[in-house]
Structure formats: structure tokens, C-alpha cells
Amino acid sequence: MLRGVVAFCALFAFWLLLSGHYTGFLVAAGFGCAAVVLVAARRMEVVDGEGMPMQLWRVLFFYWPWLSWEIVKSAWAVSKIILHPCLPISPTLVRFRPLQRTPVGLVTHANSITLTPGTIAIECKEDEFLVHGLTRASAEGCIDSEMDRRVRAMEGA
């Protein structure tokens, strides 16, 4: 029940945020749409512990700012590479063993890698990730990384 209430509130808040108009009709339409989406999600059985890992929300508020800063730093580094006259890239693939053991942890880690400019998680298995990096340093930076440790710590919360 709590997951349903949280999902409804998140959907309705998202509607209001994107709408930008707060007339009675639009607020009521947003309320109705959030309710319909919640009913559909419940029928598809995606409002569960895996789809909404509420135990991670507290920890995510510390992880998201750190990840945002990592995205900014990587975007700056990639911008410098692109603007450099010699275009100093060295595309590299690396395989490494992630520390995570739950599906939510593995997905969070893989998505965090992909969100960071210059790296893409190509293949994600329980015991191995394959990551492509724009440079050798960015690819090798995924091995035994701070991101891996932070997601593992978040997973254990």
C-alpha cells in the first residue's frame, strides 16, 4: 500500500512539474492520469520491492549529488577531448567484476556508468561488466572504482 501511495505522489508531482500550469482542470487531469498509470502499474505487478526499492531512497539522496558531480567532471573531460585539435581518444573495452550482488545494485551501477560521459556499460552480467571508454583512462577508471564501492554500500543499506 505504501509503495502505491509513494508511486501515485511521484507520478502526480511529475505531472505538475512538467505541466507548469495549475488550473483546476489540469490539476484534476494530472490526478486522474496518475491514478490510471498507478492502476496499470499495479495490474502489471511492477509496484513491488524490485520496481520501487524504497529502502534505497534515503541512501540515494547522498548518491545522486555525488553522481551528478561525476557526470559534470566527465562531461568537462570529454568536452576538452572533443575540442582538442589532435582529438586524443583511445577507445578501449574493459571487463571487470562488479561488487554488487542484487539486480537493483547491478542495474544502478551499469546505469551510473552509462550516464557518465565517456563510458558506456555494454554488457552487464552478475559476475562481469563490459565497459567501453572513450579513452583508456576513462575505461580503466571503472575497474575497482569509487562508483563501484558507493553502489555496493548503497546496496547493503
VMD Tcl script that draws the C-alpha trace (Angstrom):
set ca {
  {0.00 0.00 0.00}
  {2.80 2.41 0.91}
  {4.51 1.79 -2.44}
  {1.27 2.64 -4.22}
  {0.89 5.92 -2.32}
  {4.53 6.85 -2.98}
  {4.19 5.95 -6.68}
  {1.00 7.99 -7.00}
  {2.57 11.02 -5.30}
  {5.66 10.77 -7.51}
  {3.57 10.49 -10.69}
  {1.33 13.39 -9.70}
  {4.30 15.57 -8.70}
  {5.98 14.74 -12.02}
  {2.81 15.74 -13.87}
  {2.63 19.05 -12.01}
  {6.32 19.72 -12.58}
  {6.11 19.13 -16.33}
  {2.76 20.86 -16.75}
  {3.69 24.24 -15.34}
  {0.02 25.25 -15.45}
  {-2.10 24.85 -12.36}
  {-5.69 25.40 -13.43}
  {-8.36 23.27 -11.82}
  {-8.88 21.17 -14.95}
  {-5.17 20.44 -15.48}
  {-4.60 19.54 -11.85}
  {-7.62 17.22 -11.96}
  {-6.37 15.72 -15.25}
  {-2.96 15.12 -13.68}
  {-4.58 13.48 -10.67}
  {-6.64 11.22 -12.96}
  {-3.69 10.33 -15.17}
  {-1.52 9.48 -12.16}
  {-4.33 7.25 -10.86}
  {-4.73 5.46 -14.22}
  {-0.97 4.89 -14.53}
  {-0.85 3.55 -10.96}
  {-3.73 1.14 -11.65}
  {-1.99 -0.08 -14.81}
  {1.32 -0.48 -12.96}
  {-0.35 -2.45 -10.19}
  {-2.02 -4.73 -12.73}
  {1.36 -5.31 -14.38}
  {2.76 -6.03 -10.90}
  {5.61 -3.55 -11.20}
  {4.82 -1.67 -7.98}
  {6.86 -4.06 -5.86}
  {10.15 -4.19 -3.95}
  {12.20 -4.54 -7.10}
  {10.40 -1.85 -9.10}
  {10.35 0.58 -6.18}
  {13.23 -0.21 -3.80}
  {12.10 2.17 -1.07}
  {14.88 1.04 1.27}
  {17.35 2.77 -1.08}
  {15.66 6.18 -1.22}
  {17.40 7.53 1.86}
  {20.80 6.49 0.53}
  {20.06 7.76 -2.99}
  {19.85 11.32 -1.71}
  {23.56 11.07 -0.96}
  {24.43 9.10 -4.09}
  {22.66 11.35 -6.64}
  {24.62 14.52 -5.80}
  {27.89 12.58 -5.96}
  {26.89 11.02 -9.30}
  {25.81 14.42 -10.64}
  {29.24 15.84 -9.80}
  {30.92 12.87 -11.52}
  {28.77 13.49 -14.62}
  {29.81 17.15 -14.67}
  {33.51 16.27 -14.29}
  {33.30 13.65 -17.04}
  {31.39 15.98 -19.36}
  {34.13 18.57 -18.90}
  {36.82 16.00 -19.66}
  {35.00 14.76 -22.77}
  {34.47 18.35 -23.94}
  {38.19 19.04 -23.64}
  {38.96 15.89 -25.66}
  {36.49 16.83 -28.39}
  {37.79 20.38 -28.65}
  {41.46 19.35 -28.66}
  {42.93 19.73 -32.18}
  {44.52 16.24 -32.13}
  {41.35 14.54 -30.78}
  {43.27 12.38 -28.28}
  {40.92 9.42 -28.00}
  {41.87 5.82 -27.39}
  {38.66 3.76 -27.41}
  {39.05 0.87 -25.00}
  {36.96 -2.05 -23.77}
  {37.47 -3.36 -20.26}
  {35.95 -6.25 -18.36}
  {35.72 -6.21 -14.61}
  {33.91 -7.87 -11.77}
  {31.36 -5.60 -10.05}
  {30.95 -5.71 -6.27}
  {27.13 -5.70 -6.41}
  {25.09 -8.86 -5.90}
  {21.46 -7.74 -6.25}
  {19.72 -6.89 -9.53}
  {18.97 -3.35 -8.28}
  {22.63 -2.79 -7.40}
  {23.88 -4.14 -10.74}
  {21.41 -2.00 -12.70}
  {22.23 1.10 -10.66}
  {25.95 0.60 -11.27}
  {25.55 -0.07 -15.00}
  {23.25 2.92 -15.47}
  {25.63 5.15 -13.50}
  {28.49 4.12 -15.78}
  {26.41 4.86 -18.88}
  {25.19 8.22 -17.53}
  {28.79 9.32 -17.05}
  {30.01 10.83 -20.36}
  {32.85 8.92 -21.98}
  {31.80 5.48 -20.74}
  {29.09 3.01 -21.70}
  {28.20 -0.25 -19.98}
  {27.83 -2.57 -22.97}
  {27.28 -5.93 -21.32}
  {26.19 -6.46 -17.74}
  {26.17 -9.86 -16.12}
  {26.07 -10.79 -12.45}
  {29.77 -11.56 -12.39}
  {31.14 -9.30 -15.14}
  {30.66 -5.91 -16.79}
  {31.97 -4.97 -20.22}
  {32.52 -1.21 -20.46}
  {33.56 0.92 -23.43}
  {35.53 4.07 -22.70}
  {36.34 6.98 -24.97}
  {39.86 6.91 -23.56}
  {41.89 4.18 -21.90}
  {41.88 6.14 -18.65}
  {38.10 6.51 -18.58}
  {37.60 2.80 -19.31}
  {40.13 1.65 -16.74}
  {38.67 4.12 -14.25}
  {35.64 1.84 -13.95}
  {37.73 -1.00 -12.54}
  {37.70 -1.06 -8.74}
  {36.17 2.42 -8.78}
  {34.64 4.71 -6.20}
  {31.34 4.31 -8.04}
  {31.50 0.55 -7.60}
  {32.14 0.94 -3.85}
  {29.40 3.54 -3.39}
  {26.78 1.46 -5.19}
  {27.81 -1.59 -3.14}
  {27.43 0.41 0.07}
  {24.06 1.67 -1.11}
  {23.01 -1.88 -1.95}
  {23.75 -3.00 1.58}
  {21.59 -0.26 3.11}
}
mol new
graphics top color blue
foreach p $ca { graphics top sphere $p radius 0.5 }
foreach p [lrange $ca 0 end-1] q [lrange $ca 1 end] { graphics top cylinder $p $q radius 0.2 }
display resetview
